Amino acid sequence: MNRWGSALVRFGDFTRPQELVGAMALEAVYTPAERVRSGAGRTLQHWAGRLAGKYAVLRLLDLPPTAELLGSVEVLPRPTPVCEQSAACLDGHPPAVQLSGELTARARSGERIRISLSHTDGHALAVAVAAARLPEDN
């Protein structure tokens, strides 16, 4: 049985990543790798896209969006098999989800969580789906 969650994050009126998370600590919501990846000359939409992905995963798992739980969902690009064969990869990398802490027990055995992210000028949308593992997931 497939499960899913979605989220929309508005960022059009913001100028800093901290505004996306309000009173929560940026360091609690985003992992060190996410902060490096989003902060490397990227726009606010990258921060918003990752945050939307985190919210979508927590909705899929039926959990509240606390700073601790958001920080236990890592959203980073996953190199494709083509990219693993070349140091000069020009292909886009699909986002991948890595769970940590108590969330690892929430994922069902035999399932993999996949996400899709999309952006407009002022909004980021994410859809997370938990589905059976595919052969390329190994």
Secondary structure, DSSP 4 states (H G I P E B T S, - for coil): --EEEEEEEE-TT-SSHHHHHTTS-HHHHS-HHHHHHHHTT--HHHHHHHHHHHHHHHHHTT----HHHHHTEEEEE---HHHHT-SS--S---EEEEE-GGGGGTSPTTEEEEEEEEE-SSEEEEEEEEEE--GGG-
